[in-house]
């Protein structure tokens, strides 16, 4: 650059003359500098392209935009406008933040359709109701198709002798449908502490997303998650002894079957962060579907306490147990994932299974349901212990800046 104004020039006229004589050469020098800088960037760009890195081309574009921005007119017109942030609704993952943890709560997943989720759920609820007199039991079916002729909540209520409730969405079908007879009580003739509930329902016995397309009355994933959290919170608040209580949330179909809004249930339920029980498939082809369902849940960060399946005389449980151990699948407490096998269901002589056959099957499976309930209770306590000790374990594992000075007095 040319020499600037001499400090010996004290008069205003001399300073103005000196500045006016200094700026024109500086303008020329600035043009030369910019031209030289572009030449250097071009050379560097060619060298960089040879190395397989084209990031410098963005630098050329940025330099051009920056030079245009330097003009006064462009600079004033390109000032960023202040944007007012919009108020957004809570995300789905925020719904699980305030989930109560006092009551053991599990999601009952299925490796497929008609694998026995409802019967296994009924057995768990019946055992808990019979052995925990001071506790409460909740069976929640977020959405049901084929309703009210096919009602999983009514089946569980009939097995346990409890009462069945419906939400406003499901009640619309009861008001418009034919009169239904009460489901018979199979095991407990007296009033029990079991509550079952169906929240959303459609009459067509098809997949939930297809039922919405055929019948209408759509619901969003946020509405389903909010209703689940609402019912679980109300149940926890009303439970006299939360430690002796249990809540089950049964899904529809398989792990990745779509919900009413078309989103897979594993993705939809993920934000609740609830542990689960996977009901495997003991039929032909059930080994692959069970392992695939297990991997889908674990890949989404969900905890699975055990795999439960009905014996179909194909010994699928042996292959699944072996592959689970070789694959390193672990439960909540770090031990190999348990695989529990229930006796086969009695053969049907009619279109519907008789009450006598179900009563016999539940009696034979009592020891198995006791094992499942023990695993679920132990995993719940282990999960709570991990959450309580998370802060202390984090302090011991991670290095926090500006906290190492506390160790000076301990040396």
Helices and strands as residue ranges (DSSP letters): H 12-50, H 56-69, H 72-77, G 92-94, E 104-110, H 117-131, E 137-145, H 152-160, E 163-166, H 168-176, E 194-202, H 208-215, H 221-238, G 242-244, E 246-250, H 265-268, G 270-272, E 275-279, H 286-299, E 304-310, H 316-327, E 338-342, H 355-364, H 366-388, H 390-397, G 404-410
